């Protein structure tokens, strides 16, 4: 009898906490997105703003005036006073419905993420693991650049180690980190990977081995494995219970046609 009363009291307290949390959430202001109109820019003017670079080699057009300088000597003879501005989150919405959240922290680097509303929960019995397959084909050949050109461009921008494409249960994330002046270069690369992937057969076949590597990495991480099993138990292998990783049984239909039909 006492244990029953304790359970009832605990349940009542949790209900009160949940009700208080819901009231607090209802008082928060809704996020408003400022609509941004598309503006057609002159390609020549845009290209003039970009830094010069070569796909295959780095050349220093101007000798480095600070070569040989040690860390105990300041290279700024008359350093300007810093203009500190508090970071502010801005929300925008393009004409095509794409929503953008941005914040300027006045740093030297910029982190970009393009999130697509797709993932393992949208798969079916005919394409289990296709979201993982699509993520493995991220940053490959597109209608504009070959795989080699894409890799060389990212290397020249110093982003070949910071690019990633990850598939989750409800989203696919294309991510990259570059110096902020190179943002106009990497944005078309990201858009091209999402909208215009070529999915060449030999490139798709070359990614087959990574399916088993991802599976072994999951088995070697107890925390991720527990989370995976909890999702399967909670959703009974449906929707969110579907694994975001492909398996060996997915390899027979790991083909460009399967990935393309899923992306479309």
N, C-alpha and C positions, 0 to 999 in steps of 0.2 A: 504493500500500500504506500509506504514512504517513497519507494523508488518510482512508483507511478506519479506521485505528486511532484517529485523532483523533475521528472521528464516533462510534465505539464508546465511547470514553472519555466524550465529552460526554453521550451517551445514558445511560451508566451513572450519571454524576453526577446527571442530572436525575431518574432513577429513585430514587436515594437521597434526594434532596430531597423528592420527592413522598411517599415512604414515611415520612420524618420528619414531614412536614406532616400526613399522615393520622393518625399516632400522636398528635401534639399535639392534633388536632381531636377524637380519640376520648376524650381525657382531660378535655375541657371538660364542666362539668356541664350537664345538660339543663334547659331553662327550664320552670319549673312555673307554671301558671296557677291563681290562687285563684278558686274559683267564687263568683259573686255572685248572690244570689237577687233576683228581681224583687220590688219593694215598691211597692204601690199607694199613691200620694200623693194628698193632698187638693189638688184643682186650685186652690181659692181660696187656700190657704196658699202654694202655689208661685207664684201670680201676685202675691201680696203681696211676695214676695222680689225680684221683678224691678223694675228702674227704670221709672219712668213715661216714656213717649215717645209722640209722635204720628207717624203715618205720613207726613204731608205737610209738616210744618214743625217747626223746633226752637224751643222757647221756654225761656227761662231763668227758672224759678220763683223763684229767690233771687238777688238781685244779687251779683255777684262781689266779695267783700271785698278781693281783691288786684288789682283793676283799677288800672292805672297804676304798679304796683310794678316797679322796675327789677331787673336781674339781680344788681346788686351788693348787694342787701339781702335777707337771709334772711327768708322768710315764716314760718319755724318759730321761735317764741319759746323753746320748750322741746322741742327735738327728742328723740324717744324713741331709746333705744339699739337699734341693729339686732339682730335675732335671726337669726343666720346658721345655716342648716341645710343640710347637704350634700345635693345632689340625689340621689334614689334612684329607679331604674327599678322600676316595679311592673307585674306582669302579672296580668290578671284575665280571667275567662271567664264570660259570661252564660249563662243557662239555655238560650237558643236556639242556643248554639254560637259566638256572636260573641266573638272574642278582642280584648282591649284591652291596649295597652302605653302607659303614661303615666309622665311624669316632671314633677315640680314644681320649676321653677328659680326660684321666688319672683319672677318678673318681672311687669310690668304688663300684658303681653299674653299671649294664649294662641293657640297654633297647633294647629288640629285637622285631621286627615286621616282620611277614611273610604275604605278600600281594598276594592274589589270584585274577586273572582277572575274577571275577564273581560277579554278583550283580543283582539287580532287573530289570535292563534294558535288561537282557538276558532271562527273564521269558516269558511265554506265557499264554494263557487262561486256559491251563490245570494244571498249577502249580503256580498260583499267590501266592506270599508270601513264596516261597520255599527257597529263599536266607536267609530270616529271620529265617526260621525253621532250616536251616543248621547252622546258627550262634548260635542258642540256644543249639545246640548239641556239640558245641565246648568244649574241655577239659573234655570230657566224656570217656567212655570205648573205648579202641582201641584194635587192635589185640595183643598188647604187655602188656598192663596194664588194669586192671579193673578200674571202676570209683572210687572205694574206694582207690585203690593203687595210682591213679593219684592225688586224693585230698590229701592223706597223703604225697606223695612226694612233692607236692607244699607247703604244710604246713611246712615240714621240711626245705625246701629251703627258707622259708619266703616269698613265692610268691603267696600264696592263695588269697591275697587281691589285687594283681597287675595283675592277668591274666584276659584277656578279649578276646572276639571274637565278632566283630561287622561287620554287613553287610551293605554296602552302595549301591549306584546305579551302580557303575562300579567296585567295589572291595569288597573282604572280608578280614578283617585284624585280624590275630591272634597275640596278644600282650602279653608280659610278662616283668617284671622287677625283676632282681635278683642281688645278689652280683656277681661280674665279675668272680670269680673263679667257679661259678656254671653254667656258660654258656654251658660247654660240657654236662651237664645233661638236661637242658631244651630244647636244640635244637632237640634231638630225640623225646621229648614229643610233640613239635610243629609239627614236620614232621609226627609223628604217627597220630595226630589228623586230619591232612590234607589228608593223603594218606590211612590210615587204620582205619577209624572209624567203630565201630561195629554196632552202631545205634540199640541198643536193644529195643524191643517194649515197655517194661515198663519204660525205661529211656525217650523215646520219649513221651509217654503218660504223664509222670510227668512234662513235659515242656509246656503242653497245657495252663496252667494258665498264663504263662508269656506272652502269645500273647496279652491277654486283658490288662495286666499290662503295657506293652509297649505302647499300644494304648492310655491308660489313661494318661500316662506320656507325650505323644505327645500333647494331648488335653490340658494339664496343662501348656504347655510351648508356649506362644504366638509367640516367635521368630521362633521356629521350625515349628509351624503350618503355619505361613506365608510363610516360605520357601517351605513347602510341597505344599501349594496351588499354589504358583508361578510356581513350576515345572509342576504341572498338567495342568495349564493354558497354559504354554509355549509350552509343547510338546503334548498336547491333549491326555493325558493318554496313551502315547506310549513311548517306550524306556526309556529315562530319566524321563518321566512323571509318570512312575509306582512307587508306593510307596515302599520303602524298608522295610516296616512293613507288617506283615501278619494281616489278619482280622479274625473276627469270622467265616466268610464264608470259610476260609481256613482250619478250624479244621477238617472237614471230610476227607481231603486227607493229613493231617499232619501225615504221616506214614513213616516208614523206607524205603519203596519202593520208595516213591516220592522223598525223600531226596537223596537216593542212585542213582537213575536215573539222578538227576540233577548234582550230583558231578561227575558222570562218563562222 
